[in-house]
Amino acid sequence: MVLKGGLMKTKQAGIKKNSGFTLVELLIAITISSVVVGGAYGVFRGQQKAYTQQEQIADIQQNLRAGSFYLTNEIRLAGYSVTPGIIDAGPGIFHIKMDIWDPADWNNNSRTNVDSDGHIDHAGEDVIYTIVRRNGGVLLPDDVDGNGLPDTLTAWGTPEPAILARTDVFGTNQAEALMENVEALSFAYAFDNDGDGYPDRNAGGGIIWAVDTDADGKLDTVLDTNSDGVIDINDAEGGAAQAIPGDFSSIRMVQMWLLVRSPIPDNAFVDNKTYVIGEKRLQVNDSYRRRLLTAAVVCRNMGE
């Protein structure tokens, strides 16, 4: 009886030992697993968000570098071996002539039909930077009034991003897209009318940045309306009319503004800034990321 009872007790103990988890144990395990999975998901989402943000910022920066590279180089070349060098000094267009020399095709673009002959009779030596829009396979003007803001608007009233284009590219007589997602483009011009070799300055000591608003070949509007030496939100939008003697041949520097937007919105981000782009102000209130590039470039061949 003892042996039988002992065997029975051993069997019962074995059954109890292999009976599995209790409900309390399962609840504890589920709770711990939930915490671990939730933490891992939070880390993943954070990493994904940071990656998306950095990708957007990198896209914007690359876009800006591409556009500013072309603009900066050709602003410096304006007037090379020819007079006048700058043809249009409007707020939203940059139009120059330069005697281009490229017989060896140094940039490998297969365009060598121009030469440094002292003449500007080749179409490629007449260069225009402006804003355009893609319609199918064709680039069409998208800044008819020349103010530097795309004419096509979004549903909430801000400019629909357009394309910075260069026309004419070595005789093609067609616009060539340089950068996408451009919300604004603007220029201003510093000049030397007194012939002292330095840009003229206002009473406050700041460089006078001006534009030609009526396309008459003369700078007629200054942008630094409070004469503090900078163009910012404290200056009057549209600038102030001022009769400036001389013509575009007195221009010595060009200041440019490029506002570029990310291609897609970031729902965790809100941009409600007011951007100063030359003579214009752009108020936004959306979830797109933006970068504003401002640079002043010396025209190395003007005034030689």
C-alpha positions in Angstrom: 0.0 0.0 0.0 2.8 2.3 0.8 4.5 1.6 -2.5 1.2 2.0 -4.4 0.5 5.2 -2.5 4.0 6.5 -3.2 3.7 5.8 -6.9 0.4 7.6 -6.9 1.8 10.6 -5.2 4.7 10.7 -7.7 2.4 10.5 -10.6 0.2 13.2 -9.2 3.3 15.4 -8.6 4.4 14.9 -12.2 1.0 15.9 -13.5 1.1 19.0 -11.4 4.6 19.9 -12.6 3.6 19.8 -16.3 0.3 21.6 -16.0 1.6 24.8 -17.8 1.4 28.6 -17.0 -1.2 30.0 -14.7 -3.5 32.9 -15.9 -1.5 35.3 -13.8 1.8 34.2 -15.3 0.3 34.6 -18.9 -0.9 38.1 -18.1 2.5 39.1 -16.7 4.2 37.8 -19.8 1.8 39.6 -22.2 2.3 42.8 -20.3 6.1 42.6 -20.4 6.0 41.6 -24.1 3.7 44.6 -24.9 6.1 47.0 -23.2 9.1 45.6 -25.1 7.2 45.6 -28.5 5.9 49.1 -27.8 9.3 50.4 -27.0 10.8 48.8 -30.1 8.1 50.3 -32.3 8.6 53.7 -30.7 12.3 53.5 -31.5 11.5 52.4 -35.1 9.1 55.2 -35.6 11.5 57.7 -34.3 14.3 56.4 -36.5 11.9 56.4 -39.5 10.8 60.0 -38.8 14.4 61.2 -38.4 15.4 59.4 -41.7 12.5 61.0 -43.6 13.4 64.5 -42.2 17.0 64.1 -43.2 16.1 62.8 -46.6 13.9 65.8 -47.2 16.6 68.2 -46.0 19.2 66.5 -48.1 16.9 66.8 -51.2 16.4 70.5 -50.6 20.2 71.1 -50.0 21.1 69.2 -53.2 18.5 71.2 -55.1 19.9 74.5 -53.8 23.5 73.5 -54.6 22.6 72.7 -58.2 20.8 75.9 -58.9 23.2 78.2 -57.1 26.2 76.6 -58.8 24.9 77.6 -62.3 23.7 81.0 -61.2 26.9 81.9 -59.3 29.2 80.9 -62.1 27.3 82.8 -64.8 26.7 85.9 -62.6 30.5 86.1 -62.4 30.8 85.7 -66.2 28.2 88.4 -67.0 29.8 90.9 -69.4 32.8 88.7 -70.4 34.3 90.4 -73.4 31.0 92.2 -74.2 29.1 95.4 -73.3 26.5 95.5 -72.0 26.7 92.3 -69.9 23.4 92.5 -68.0 20.4 92.9 -70.2 17.5 92.7 -67.7 17.9 93.6 -64.0 14.4 92.8 -63.0 13.4 91.4 -59.6 12.5 87.9 -60.8 14.7 87.5 -64.0 18.4 87.4 -64.7 19.3 88.1 -68.3 23.0 88.4 -69.3 25.2 88.2 -72.4 28.7 86.8 -72.4 31.2 85.8 -75.0 31.6 82.1 -74.2 34.7 80.2 -75.2 34.4 76.4 -75.2 36.3 74.9 -78.2 37.5 71.9 -76.3 34.1 71.0 -74.7 35.6 71.3 -71.2 32.3 70.4 -69.5 31.5 67.5 -71.9 28.1 68.7 -73.0 28.9 68.4 -76.7 28.2 72.1 -77.3 31.2 73.8 -78.9 29.5 76.0 -81.4 30.5 79.2 -79.6 33.8 81.0 -79.4 35.5 83.9 -77.7 35.5 86.2 -80.7 34.4 89.4 -79.1 30.9 89.1 -80.5 27.6 87.9 -78.9 25.9 86.7 -82.1 25.5 83.1 -80.9 22.2 82.3 -79.2 24.0 80.5 -76.5 25.7 83.7 -75.4 22.4 85.2 -74.5 21.4 83.5 -71.2 18.1 84.0 -69.2 17.3 82.5 -65.8 13.6 82.5 -64.8 10.8 80.3 -63.4 8.9 77.9 -65.7 6.4 75.0 -65.4 6.4 71.6 -67.0 3.5 70.9 -69.3 3.9 67.4 -70.6 7.4 67.5 -72.1 7.5 71.3 -72.6 8.7 74.0 -70.2 6.4 77.0 -70.2 6.8 80.4 -68.5 5.3 80.5 -65.0 6.3 84.0 -63.9 4.7 86.3 -66.5 4.9 89.4 -64.3 8.5 88.8 -63.5 8.2 89.2 -59.8 10.0 85.9 -58.9 7.0 84.1 -57.6 5.3 81.3 -59.7 2.0 82.4 -61.2 0.3 79.0 -60.4 -1.0 78.9 -56.8 -1.9 76.1 -54.5 -5.4 75.7 -53.0 -4.3 77.8 -49.9 -2.9 80.6 -51.9 0.9 80.0 -51.8 2.9 79.6 -55.0 2.9 76.1 -56.5 6.6 75.1 -56.7 8.0 75.5 -60.2 11.3 75.0 -62.0 14.3 77.2 -62.3 15.3 77.2 -65.9 18.2 78.4 -68.0 17.5 79.7 -71.5 19.1 79.7 -74.0 21.6 76.9 -73.8 24.1 77.2 -76.6 21.7 77.7 -79.5 18.9 75.4 -78.6 16.5 78.3 -77.9 14.7 76.2 -75.3 14.5 76.3 -71.6 16.6 73.8 -69.7 15.4 72.7 -66.2 18.1 73.2 -63.5 16.2 72.6 -60.2 12.7 71.6 -59.1 10.4 72.7 -56.3 11.3 76.4 -56.5 8.8 78.6 -54.6 10.5 81.9 -55.2 13.4 83.5 -57.1 14.6 87.0 -56.8 17.5 89.3 -57.6 18.9 92.7 -56.6 21.8 94.7 -58.0 24.5 96.8 -56.5 26.2 99.4 -58.7 29.1 101.9 -58.9 27.8 105.1 -60.3 30.5 107.4 -58.8 33.3 105.4 -60.4 35.3 104.8 -57.2 35.6 101.1 -57.7 33.2 100.2 -54.9 29.4 99.6 -54.8 27.5 102.8 -53.9 26.1 103.0 -50.3 23.2 104.7 -48.7 23.2 107.2 -45.8 23.4 104.4 -43.3 26.5 102.9 -44.9 24.8 99.9 -46.4 25.2 98.8 -50.0 22.3 100.1 -52.2 20.5 97.1 -53.6 18.2 98.0 -56.4 16.1 96.6 -59.3 14.5 97.7 -62.5 10.7 97.3 -62.1 9.6 98.8 -65.4 12.1 97.3 -67.8 13.4 100.6 -69.0 17.0 99.7 -68.6 17.5 101.7 -65.4 17.5 100.7 -61.7 14.6 102.5 -60.2 13.7 100.8 -56.9 15.8 100.2 -53.8 15.0 97.3 -51.5 16.7 98.4 -48.2 14.1 101.0 -47.4 15.2 101.6 -43.8 18.9 102.0 -44.8 20.1 99.6 -42.1 22.3 97.6 -44.6 20.2 94.5 -44.8 17.1 93.5 -46.7 14.7 91.9 -44.2 11.1 91.9 -42.8 11.6 95.4 -41.5 11.9 96.8 -45.1 8.8 97.8 -47.0 7.6 95.0 -49.4 8.1 96.1 -53.0 10.9 98.5 -52.1 11.0 102.3 -52.5 11.1 104.2 -55.8 14.4 106.0 -56.3 15.7 107.4 -59.6 19.2 106.0 -60.0 21.4 107.5 -62.8 23.3 105.4 -65.3 22.5 102.1 -66.8 23.1 98.4 -66.2 26.8 98.8 -67.1 27.4 100.3 -63.6 26.2 97.0 -61.9 29.0 95.4 -59.9 27.3 92.8 -57.7 24.1 90.6 -57.8 22.3 89.4 -54.8 20.1 86.4 -55.3 17.4 84.6 -53.3 16.2 81.0 -53.9 13.4 79.5 -51.8 13.1 75.7 -52.3 10.4 73.5 -50.8 10.5 69.8 -49.9 8.7 67.6 -52.5 6.4 66.0 -49.8 4.9 67.4 -46.5 6.0 66.3 -43.0 2.8 66.0 -41.0 4.8 66.4 -37.7 6.2 69.8 -38.8 4.5 73.2 -39.3 6.1 76.1 -41.2 4.4 79.4 -40.6 7.3 81.7 -41.4 7.3 84.9 -43.5 10.1 84.6 -46.1 11.8 87.7 -47.5 12.7 87.1 -51.1 14.1 90.3 -52.5 11.2 92.8 -52.9 8.6 90.1 -52.0 7.3 88.6 -48.9 5.9 85.0 -48.8 3.7 84.0 -45.8 3.3 80.2 -45.5 1.4 77.9 -43.1 1.8 74.3 -44.0 3.8 71.2 -43.3 6.5 71.5 -46.0 10.1 72.0 -45.2 11.9 74.9 -46.9 15.4 76.4 -47.3 16.1 80.0 -48.3 19.5 80.6 -50.0 20.8 84.2 -50.1 24.1 85.0 -51.7 25.8 88.1 -53.1 28.0 87.5 -56.1 30.6 89.9 -57.6 30.4 90.4 -61.4 34.1 89.9 -62.2 33.8 91.2 -65.7 31.6 94.2 -65.1 33.5 97.5 -64.9 36.7 96.2 -66.3 
